[in-house]
Amino acid sequence: SLARASLIPCSPPRSAMRAPSAPPPPNTFVFTANGNFQYEVNNVVNPTITLTRGVTYTFDLTAITDEHPFVINNQPVFPFAPYILDPAYGQLVTFTPTAAMPNTIHYHCTVHYGSMSGTINLVNCPGDLNATGAVNTADFGIFVNAFGNACTGCTSDLNNDGQVNTADFGLFVNGIQNVVRSANGKGFDFSFGVRNDVTFRITIINCRL
């Protein structure tokens, strides 16, 4: 049998931070400062943000003044260096989480960090089984090598039923349909012959922009 999929542009995890009346552009987080010395991000106070590694996001800091410089680091309380994102305000800032960054990072105001801060959770790109920040032949090879095997806690067992089978392949395909396209919009096609005479053919797009 033949399984085939064509990918569409990536959509990052949906967030509760979308304002119901005027949602920001995709992958954009609009920061403002309220009268209680708190950040509001897409109209939510100091929210926890979930970002996907390899996807580029825009932090809209145009409404943030030099009273509230914005930084990202790996410290939950203090806005001290080393920084993952250097202090910024009054501008649009792009940010692309990488595989080297920890799963949890934090944003702060460098002045009012006691009340203006929040958590950023980083997740892997869908289908990125080896957590490199890209979905490619290596990830597909991991899946193919595990196909037909019993396993507990392995990355290819996407439905956690202790087996890597066609159900997991369906989840794999559905997941990577949300992988972001590379800058030139081109992917690559490959196929593997695997156990039980099943052949998988899938088009993979690099997670990185």
Secondary structure, DSSP 4 states (H G I P E B T S, - for coil): -EE--------PPP-TT--SSSPPPTTEEEEEE-TTS-EEETTEES--EEEETT--EEEE-TT--TTS-EEEES-SS--PSSPSEEEE-SSEEEE---TTS-SEEEEEESSSTTTSEEEEEEEPPTT-TT-SS--SHHHHHHHHHHTT-B-SS-TT-TT-SSB-SHHHHHHHHHHHTTPPPPTT---EEEEEEEGGGEEEEEEE--S--
